């Protein structure tokens, strides 16, 4: 395979949030394998960067159609807003295989003009389950209704995956689900190559990090403040993108909690690496949390709830509990411990190197496409 079309649900630069981190570093790893990438990007409000031209042969951009009337379509909004005929025209300029990133980009998956093409779908979530959880915990009634309706539409729409030549799911439990639609296998998320360079120097703080503009992460941070962080006399840092005013005020009420809004990636990496304990908590089980991968690769002890680790294959590397009291006990157990579990550290490195190697996984994609 010499060339490959990749259809991204957003512009994959800068790689500053979960799914886009996976897309960008997969493109970079495939380019390193000598694959010529023809990248097709949908976008809403991200700036068009020059950096993608350094790793892609061609780049096309398509503005999403965000008109409110699309919400009442039979198609999910995340799909119909990316239903741009220019994409189909550009895909038909060549006969190379196509990777559709997420269910979002699959409007033309079953189009007759692409019938004889290799069409791979990279699933980032079981989308209707993800949207069901968004609806469950949303407090704004309009958004709650939107998420609920979108979940129903996505459940019906995902049958389009029967037209895929192959499905690359992001974790083992998702793979089992998607086998109902045809051939599927697990392709773990791609990540920043420097991920494995952990700093051995540990600071005296506990870290929770995530994209705080996402309601699940925002709610999780607020929940941890109320049930865990406010109950311990230890320094806590909460870091992430676009925290709301309510979360900022909640942090300010406690002397031991510091909010770091919108950290640069280098600064966030240093915080993850330097934390005595990384705590991860979520209320939805969607995808593989890139923040979990970051915490395991760069950090020390990682404490999380079952929703974060569930079905990832990384469960054995974490301390897990869904109970705030038990999480507090785990913090007390590990915070003051200076002992290094050599066996567990080696097991962690081995598992990450085996399943989360960008180079290895890029080669797997190339080999799979050759055999389709």
Buried (B, 14 or more C-beta within 10 A) or exposed (E): BEBBBBBBBBBBBBBBBBBBBBBBBBBBBBBEEEBBBBBBBBBEEBEEBEEBEEBBEBBBBBEBBEEEEBBEEEBBBBBBBBBBEEBBEBBEEBEBBBBBBBBBBBBBBBBEEBEEBBBBBBBBBBBBBBBBBBBBBBEEEEEBEBBBBBBBBBBEBBEBBEBBBBBBBBBBBBBEBBEEBBEBBBBBBBBBBEBBEBBEEBBEBBBBBBBBBBBBBBBBBBBBBEBBBBBBEBBBBBBBBEBBEEBEEBBEEEEBBBBBBBBEEEEBBBBBBBBBBBBBBBBBBBBBBBBBBBBBBBBBBBBBBBBBBBBBBBEEBBBBBEEBEBBBEBBEEBBEEEEEEEEEEEEBBEBBEEBBBBEEBBBBBBEBBEEE
